[in-house]
Amino acid sequence: MPRATLGIQVQSLEGCDDLEPINAAIAHIQAAGFEYEVGSLETTIEGDDAAELMQVAIDAHRAAIAKGPDAIQTNIRLLERPTGLQTMRERVAPFRSQTAD
């Protein structure tokens, strides 16, 4: 049971089709070794140490900047509960089985 969940949204301010910096950020998150899920507007990462998750977010932001855009905006949301949290998959499971018509 994780104790922290972090949502990160990396945006290139050069336009919504500038995916290279975003893909670089996601690649960094994938390599970090935490459970994660990529969504259409943000990526969620979970683990036991909020500080480690924040460092992954900062490094993902820097990976995006390294791709050369004029500006990157990164939005971070952090949820921490020392006694533990449901996993991200547990929280969304009731909604994953539903389909839109």
DRENTORKOL-3810 file (N, C-alpha, C; in nm, 4 decimals):
REM DRENTORKOL-3810
@n.u->0.0846; n.v->-0.1169; n.w->0.0000; ca.u->0.0000; ca.v->0.0000; ca.w->0.0000; c.u->0.0896; c.v->0.1237; c.w->0.0000
@n.u->0.0776; n.v->0.2077; n.w->-0.1051; ca.u->0.1608; ca.v->0.3279; ca.w->-0.1122; c.u->0.1182; c.v->0.4308; c.w->-0.0079
@n.u->0.2117; n.v->0.5178; n.w->0.0251; ca.u->0.1813; ca.v->0.6259; ca.w->0.1190; c.u->0.1709; c.v->0.7612; c.w->0.0500
@n.u->0.2092; n.v->0.7668; n.w->-0.0784; ca.u->0.2045; ca.v->0.8941; ca.w->-0.1506; c.u->0.1679; c.v->0.8706; c.w->-0.2967
@n.u->0.0919; n.v->0.9635; n.w->-0.3500; ca.u->0.0551; ca.v->0.9631; ca.w->-0.4913; c.u->0.0807; c.v->1.1030; c.w->-0.5446
@n.u->0.1436; n.v->1.1093; n.w->-0.6614; ca.u->0.1763; ca.v->1.2369; ca.w->-0.7223; c.u->0.1198; c.v->1.2394; c.w->-0.8631
@n.u->0.0495; n.v->1.3463; n.w->-0.8959; ca.u->0.0027; ca.v->1.3694; ca.w->-1.0323; c.u->0.0889; c.v->1.4769; c.w->-1.0950
@n.u->0.1383; n.v->1.4508; n.w->-1.2156; ca.u->0.2237; ca.v->1.5482; ca.w->-1.2835; c.u->0.1718; c.v->1.5715; c.w->-1.4251
@n.u->0.1600; n.v->1.6979; n.w->-1.4588; ca.u->0.1194; ca.v->1.7387; ca.w->-1.5925; c.u->0.2291; c.v->1.8294; c.w->-1.6469
@n.u->0.2920; n.v->1.7858; n.w->-1.7545; ca.u->0.3985; ca.v->1.8630; ca.w->-1.8182; c.u->0.3427; c.v->1.9175; c.w->-1.9488
@n.u->0.3547; n.v->2.0486; n.w->-1.9670; ca.u->0.3030; ca.v->2.1131; ca.w->-2.0868; c.u->0.4110; c.v->2.1978; c.w->-2.1515
@n.u->0.4266; n.v->2.1773; n.w->-2.2795; ca.u->0.5115; ca.v->2.2677; ca.w->-2.3565; c.u->0.4281; c.v->2.3906; c.w->-2.3880
@n.u->0.4794; n.v->2.5063; n.w->-2.3597; ca.u->0.4051; ca.v->2.6290; ca.w->-2.3873; c.u->0.4163; c.v->2.6710; c.w->-2.5334
@n.u->0.4803; n.v->2.5872; n.w->-2.6144; ca.u->0.4899; ca.v->2.6144; ca.w->-2.7573; c.u->0.3723; c.v->2.5555; c.w->-2.8344
@n.u->0.2859; n.v->2.4793; n.w->-2.7694; ca.u->0.1690; ca.v->2.4257; ca.w->-2.8376; c.u->0.1365; c.v->2.2841; c.w->-2.7956
@n.u->0.0116; n.v->2.2467; n.w->-2.8131; ca.u->-0.0337; ca.v->2.1161; ca.w->-2.7667; c.u->0.0209; c.v->2.0017; c.w->-2.8509
@n.u->0.0734; n.v->2.0299; n.w->-2.9702; ca.u->0.1282; ca.v->1.9238; ca.w->-3.0535; c.u->0.2779; c.v->1.9043; c.w->-3.0345
@n.u->0.3382; n.v->1.9784; n.w->-2.9454; ca.u->0.4817; ca.v->1.9663; ca.w->-2.9183; c.u->0.5013; c.v->1.8541; c.w->-2.8168
@n.u->0.5030; n.v->1.7295; n.w->-2.8657; ca.u->0.5045; ca.v->1.6131; ca.w->-2.7767; c.u->0.6440; c.v->1.5678; c.w->-2.7355
@n.u->0.7472; n.v->1.6113; n.w->-2.8036; ca.u->0.8817; ca.v->1.5636; ca.w->-2.7703; c.u->0.9194; c.v->1.5914; c.w->-2.6245
@n.u->0.8978; n.v->1.7118; n.w->-2.5711; ca.u->0.9299; ca.v->1.7345; ca.w->-2.4299; c.u->0.8432; c.v->1.6507; c.w->-2.3354
@n.u->0.7168; n.v->1.6348; n.w->-2.3700; ca.u->0.6269; ca.v->1.5547; ca.w->-2.2860; c.u->0.6702; c.v->1.4091; c.w->-2.2867
@n.u->0.7041; n.v->1.3583; n.w->-2.4034; ca.u->0.7513; ca.v->1.2200; ca.w->-2.4125; c.u->0.8809; c.v->1.1998; c.w->-2.3343
@n.u->0.9673; n.v->1.3002; n.w->-2.3324; ca.u->1.0913; ca.v->1.2912; ca.w->-2.2545; c.u->1.0607; c.v->1.2840; c.w->-2.1055
@n.u->0.9635; n.v->1.3627; n.w->-2.0606; ca.u->0.9239; ca.v->1.3596; ca.w->-1.9200; c.u->0.8669; c.v->1.2222; c.w->-1.8832
@n.u->0.7811; n.v->1.1683; n.w->-1.9696; ca.u->0.7222; ca.v->1.0368; ca.w->-1.9425; c.u->0.8295; c.v->0.9289; c.w->-1.9425
@n.u->0.9246; n.v->0.9367; n.w->-2.0335; ca.u->1.0334; ca.v->0.8382; ca.w->-2.0362; c.u->1.1125; c.v->0.8412; c.w->-1.9060
@n.u->1.1342; n.v->0.9603; n.w->-1.8518; ca.u->1.2046; ca.v->0.9697; ca.w->-1.7240; c.u->1.1232; c.v->0.9034; c.w->-1.6130
@n.u->0.9939; n.v->0.9284; n.w->-1.6114; ca.u->0.9067; ca.v->0.8682; ca.w->-1.5102; c.u->0.9089; c.v->0.7160; c.w->-1.5229
@n.u->0.9008; n.v->0.6654; n.w->-1.6448; ca.u->0.9036; ca.v->0.5208; ca.w->-1.6668; c.u->1.0321; c.v->0.4588; c.w->-1.6139
@n.u->1.1433; n.v->0.5274; n.w->-1.6325; ca.u->1.2733; ca.v->0.4752; ca.w->-1.5905; c.u->1.2962; c.v->0.4846; c.w->-1.4401
@n.u->1.2132; n.v->0.5616; n.w->-1.3702; ca.u->1.2352; ca.v->0.5862; ca.w->-1.2275; c.u->1.2033; c.v->0.4651; c.w->-1.1399
@n.u->1.1249; n.v->0.3706; n.w->-1.1908; ca.u->1.1006; ca.v->0.2477; ca.w->-1.1166; c.u->0.9802; c.v->0.2480; c.w->-1.0233
@n.u->0.8977; n.v->0.3505; n.w->-1.0291; ca.u->0.7771; ca.v->0.3564; ca.w->-0.9464; c.u->0.6575; c.v->0.3064; c.w->-1.0274
@n.u->0.5518; n.v->0.2687; n.w->-0.9573; ca.u->0.4261; ca.v->0.2404; ca.w->-1.0255; c.u->0.3767; c.v->0.3721; c.w->-1.0834
@n.u->0.3274; n.v->0.3685; n.w->-1.2059; ca.u->0.2790; ca.v->0.4906; ca.w->-1.2698; c.u->0.1689; c.v->0.4561; c.w->-1.3688
@n.u->0.0918; n.v->0.5551; n.w->-1.4035; ca.u->-0.0094; ca.v->0.5409; ca.w->-1.5067; c.u->-0.0153; c.v->0.6702; c.w->-1.5864
@n.u->-0.0007; n.v->0.6586; n.w->-1.7168; ca.u->-0.0079; ca.v->0.7745; ca.w->-1.8047; c.u->-0.1531; c.v->0.7955; c.w->-1.8435
@n.u->-0.2034; n.v->0.9162; n.w->-1.8209; ca.u->-0.3384; ca.v->0.9531; ca.w->-1.8600; c.u->-0.3339; c.v->1.0552; c.w->-1.9718
@n.u->-0.4487; n.v->1.0951; n.w->-2.0192; ca.u->-0.4526; ca.v->1.1890; ca.w->-2.1312; c.u->-0.4084; c.v->1.3300; c.w->-2.0914
@n.u->-0.4217; n.v->1.3655; n.w->-1.9630; ca.u->-0.3841; ca.v->1.5000; ca.w->-1.9197; c.u->-0.2750; c.v->1.5031; c.w->-1.8132
@n.u->-0.2508; n.v->1.3915; n.w->-1.7473; ca.u->-0.1435; ca.v->1.3875; ca.w->-1.6479; c.u->-0.0993; c.v->1.2445; c.w->-1.6265
@n.u->0.0148; n.v->1.2294; n.w->-1.5648; ca.u->0.0669; ca.v->1.0990; ca.w->-1.5271; c.u->0.0640; c.v->1.0907; c.w->-1.3759
@n.u->0.0218; n.v->0.9763; n.w->-1.3249; ca.u->0.0149; ca.v->0.9538; ca.w->-1.1812; c.u->0.1248; c.v->0.8561; c.w->-1.1422
@n.u->0.1953; n.v->0.8892; n.w->-1.0347; ca.u->0.3034; ca.v->0.8065; ca.w->-0.9823; c.u->0.2717; c.v->0.7777; c.w->-0.8362
@n.u->0.3023; n.v->0.6568; n.w->-0.7895; ca.u->0.2797; ca.v->0.6289; ca.w->-0.6486; c.u->0.4009; c.v->0.5601; c.w->-0.5880
@n.u->0.4186; n.v->0.5831; n.w->-0.4569; ca.u->0.5304; ca.v->0.5242; ca.w->-0.3848; c.u->0.5163; c.v->0.5512; c.w->-0.2365
@n.u->0.6211; n.v->0.5194; n.w->-0.1628; ca.u->0.6167; ca.v->0.5345; ca.w->-0.0176; c.u->0.6764; c.v->0.6650; c.w->0.0325
@n.u->0.7541; n.v->0.7324; n.w->-0.0494; ca.u->0.8258; ca.v->0.8510; ca.w->-0.0037; c.u->0.7897; c.v->0.9704; c.w->-0.0923
@n.u->0.7177; n.v->1.0668; n.w->-0.0365; ca.u->0.6749; ca.v->1.1847; ca.w->-0.1121; c.u->0.7939; c.v->1.2623; c.w->-0.1677
@n.u->0.9018; n.v->1.2691; n.w->-0.0920; ca.u->1.0198; ca.v->1.3429; ca.w->-0.1388; c.u->1.0792; c.v->1.2772; c.w->-0.2634
@n.u->1.0809; n.v->1.1450; n.w->-0.2673; ca.u->1.1310; ca.v->1.0753; ca.w->-0.3858; c.u->1.0419; c.v->1.1014; c.w->-0.5065
@n.u->0.9106; n.v->1.1021; n.w->-0.4851; ca.u->0.8189; ca.v->1.1305; ca.w->-0.5953; c.u->0.8370; c.v->1.2733; c.w->-0.6450
@n.u->0.8573; n.v->1.3678; n.w->-0.5538; ca.u->0.8822; ca.v->1.5062; ca.w->-0.5941; c.u->1.0105; c.v->1.5170; c.w->-0.6761
@n.u->1.1124; n.v->1.4413; n.w->-0.6385; ca.u->1.2376; ca.v->1.4447; ca.w->-0.7144; c.u->1.2175; c.v->1.3896; c.w->-0.8547
@n.u->1.1384; n.v->1.2827; n.w->-0.8681; ca.u->1.1067; ca.v->1.2296; ca.w->-1.0006; c.u->1.0361; c.v->1.3373; c.w->-1.0830
@n.u->0.9424; n.v->1.4093; n.w->-1.0223; ca.u->0.8690; ca.v->1.5146; ca.w->-1.0931; c.u->0.9633; c.v->1.6262; c.w->-1.1378
@n.u->1.0515; n.v->1.6684; n.w->-1.0512; ca.u->1.1476; ca.v->1.7736; ca.w->-1.0865; c.u->1.2378; c.v->1.7264; c.w->-1.2001
@n.u->1.2858; n.v->1.6034; n.w->-1.1902; ca.u->1.3732; ca.v->1.5504; ca.w->-1.2952; c.u->1.2980; c.v->1.5328; c.w->-1.4276
@n.u->1.1704; n.v->1.4946; n.w->-1.4213; ca.u->1.0893; ca.v->1.4836; ca.w->-1.5434; c.u->1.0712; c.v->1.6218; c.w->-1.6069
@n.u->1.0489; n.v->1.7227; n.w->-1.5252; ca.u->1.0378; ca.v->1.8604; ca.w->-1.5743; c.u->1.1672; c.v->1.9004; c.w->-1.6460
@n.u->1.2787; n.v->1.8705; n.w->-1.5837; ca.u->1.4086; ca.v->1.9057; ca.w->-1.6433; c.u->1.4351; c.v->1.8267; c.w->-1.7715
@n.u->1.3883; n.v->1.7015; n.w->-1.7777; ca.u->1.4027; ca.v->1.6224; ca.w->-1.9007; c.u->1.3247; c.v->1.6872; c.w->-2.0140
@n.u->1.2083; n.v->1.7418; n.w->-1.9817; ca.u->1.1284; ca.v->1.8111; ca.w->-2.0830; c.u->1.1981; c.v->1.9392; c.w->-2.1284
@n.u->1.2503; n.v->2.0152; n.w->-2.0339; ca.u->1.3232; ca.v->2.1398; ca.w->-2.0664; c.u->1.4446; c.v->2.1103; c.w->-2.1547
@n.u->1.5105; n.v->1.9974; n.w->-2.1293; ca.u->1.6308; ca.v->1.9624; ca.w->-2.2052; c.u->1.6028; c.v->1.9403; c.w->-2.3532
@n.u->1.4782; n.v->1.9222; n.w->-2.3893; ca.u->1.4426; ca.v->1.9040; ca.w->-2.5304; c.u->1.4362; c.v->2.0356; c.w->-2.6064
@n.u->1.4557; n.v->2.1475; n.w->-2.5372; ca.u->1.4742; ca.v->2.2744; ca.w->-2.6044; c.u->1.3571; c.v->2.3670; c.w->-2.6264
@n.u->1.2400; n.v->2.3405; n.w->-2.5702; ca.u->1.1324; ca.v->2.4377; ca.w->-2.5912; c.u->1.1625; c.v->2.5676; c.w->-2.5172
@n.u->1.0946; n.v->2.6746; n.w->-2.5582; ca.u->1.1135; ca.v->2.8029; ca.w->-2.4908; c.u->1.0695; c.v->2.7975; c.w->-2.3457
@n.u->0.9612; n.v->2.7222; n.w->-2.3189; ca.u->0.9093; ca.v->2.7168; ca.w->-2.1825; c.u->0.8316; c.v->2.5872; c.w->-2.1607
@n.u->0.8457; n.v->2.5336; n.w->-2.0416; ca.u->0.7700; ca.v->2.4165; ca.w->-1.9968; c.u->0.6986; c.v->2.4559; c.w->-1.8683
@n.u->0.5715; n.v->2.4234; n.w->-1.8615; ca.u->0.4963; ca.v->2.4419; ca.w->-1.7376; c.u->0.4634; c.v->2.3042; c.w->-1.6829
@n.u->0.4948; n.v->2.2815; n.w->-1.5562; ca.u->0.4667; ca.v->2.1545; ca.w->-1.4915; c.u->0.3771; c.v->2.1785; c.w->-1.3708
@n.u->0.2646; n.v->2.1114; n.w->-1.3700; ca.u->0.1713; ca.v->2.1175; ca.w->-1.2581; c.u->0.1842; c.v->1.9879; c.w->-1.1788
@n.u->0.1975; n.v->2.0008; n.w->-1.0476; ca.u->0.2187; ca.v->1.8852; ca.w->-0.9610; c.u->0.1141; c.v->1.8858; c.w->-0.8508
@n.u->0.0527; n.v->1.7698; n.w->-0.8289; ca.u->-0.0395; ca.v->1.7516; ca.w->-0.7157; c.u->0.0126; c.v->1.6342; c.w->-0.6347
@n.u->0.0187; n.v->1.6510; n.w->-0.5047; ca.u->0.0751; ca.v->1.5485; ca.w->-0.4167; c.u->-0.0247; c.v->1.5150; c.w->-0.3075
@n.u->-0.0511; n.v->1.3856; n.w->-0.2918; ca.u->-0.1357; ca.v->1.3352; ca.w->-0.1843; c.u->-0.0502; c.v->1.2420; c.w->-0.1008
@n.u->-0.0489; n.v->1.2655; n.w->0.0298; ca.u->0.0325; ca.v->1.1813; ca.w->0.1180; c.u->-0.0498; c.v->1.1430; c.w->0.2402
@n.u->-0.0407; n.v->1.0161; n.w->0.2765; ca.u->-0.1063; ca.v->0.9656; ca.w->0.3969; c.u->-0.0125; c.v->0.8635; c.w->0.4595
@n.u->0.0525; n.v->0.8979; n.w->0.5709; ca.u->0.1518; ca.v->0.8093; ca.w->0.6315; c.u->0.1006; c.v->0.6691; c.w->0.6627
@n.u->-0.0294; n.v->0.6535; n.w->0.6891; ca.u->-0.0823; ca.v->0.5200; ca.w->0.7194; c.u->-0.1152; c.v->0.4410; c.w->0.5941
@n.u->-0.1023; n.v->0.5008; n.w->0.4780; ca.u->-0.1235; ca.v->0.4305; ca.w->0.3522; c.u->-0.2462; c.v->0.4765; c.w->0.2773
@n.u->-0.2415; n.v->0.4557; n.w->0.1471; ca.u->-0.3481; ca.v->0.4941; ca.w->0.0545; c.u->-0.3885; c.v->0.3737; c.w->-0.0294
@n.u->-0.5088; n.v->0.3790; n.w->-0.0841; ca.u->-0.5432; ca.v->0.2829; ca.w->-0.1874; c.u->-0.4486; c.v->0.3055; c.w->-0.3050
@n.u->-0.4232; n.v->0.2009; n.w->-0.3801; ca.u->-0.3427; ca.v->0.2203; ca.w->-0.5003; c.u->-0.4250; c.v->0.2968; c.w->-0.6029
@n.u->-0.3579; n.v->0.3560; n.w->-0.6990; ca.u->-0.4293; ca.v->0.4296; ca.w->-0.8030; c.u->-0.5220; c.v->0.3362; c.w->-0.8804
@n.u->-0.4808; n.v->0.2136; n.w->-0.9010; ca.u->-0.5648; ca.v->0.1178; ca.w->-0.9732; c.u->-0.6893; c.v->0.0816; c.w->-0.8934
@n.u->-0.6755; n.v->0.0693; n.w->-0.7622; ca.u->-0.7917; ca.v->0.0414; ca.w->-0.6782; c.u->-0.8919; c.v->0.1574; c.w->-0.6836
@n.u->-0.8411; n.v->0.2798; n.w->-0.6833; ca.u->-0.9289; ca.v->0.3964; ca.w->-0.6831; c.u->-1.0081; c.v->0.4119; c.w->-0.8119
@n.u->-0.9494; n.v->0.3709; n.w->-0.9228; ca.u->-1.0186; ca.v->0.3897; ca.w->-1.0504; c.u->-1.0874; c.v->0.2635; c.w->-1.1015
@n.u->-1.0648; n.v->0.1501; n.w->-1.0381; ca.u->-1.1203; ca.v->0.0231; ca.w->-1.0857; c.u->-1.2713; c.v->0.0264; c.w->-1.1095
@n.u->-1.3509; n.v->0.0875; n.w->-1.0210; ca.u->-1.4952; ca.v->0.0877; ca.w->-1.0457; c.u->-1.5350; c.v->0.1601; c.w->-1.1752
@n.u->-1.4512; n.v->0.2476; n.w->-1.2233; ca.u->-1.4829; ca.v->0.3264; ca.w->-1.3412; c.u->-1.4246; c.v->0.2687; c.w->-1.4685
@n.u->-1.3263; n.v->0.1823; n.w->-1.4561; ca.u->-1.2597; ca.v->0.1249; ca.w->-1.5730; c.u->-1.3489; c.v->0.0251; c.w->-1.6464
@n.u->-1.4399; n.v->-0.0365; n.w->-1.5785; ca.u->-1.5256; ca.v->-0.1353; ca.w->-1.6428; c.u->-1.6422; c.v->-0.0702; c.w->-1.7166
@n.u->-1.6638; n.v->0.0573; n.w->-1.6937; ca.u->-1.7719; ca.v->0.1279; ca.w->-1.7618; c.u->-1.7260; c.v->0.1724; c.w->-1.9009
@n.u->-1.8160; n.v->0.1659; n.w->-1.9954; ca.u->-1.7831; ca.v->0.2133; ca.w->-2.1305; c.u->-1.8829; c.v->0.3211; c.w->-2.1699
@n.u->-1.8362; n.v->0.4133; n.w->-2.2498; ca.u->-1.9231; ca.v->0.5203; ca.w->-2.2992; c.u->-1.9914; c.v->0.4736; c.w->-2.4278
@n.u->-2.1119; n.v->0.5173; n.w->-2.4474; ca.u->-2.1845; ca.v->0.4812; ca.w->-2.5703; c.u->-2.1529; c.v->0.5764; c.w->-2.6820
END
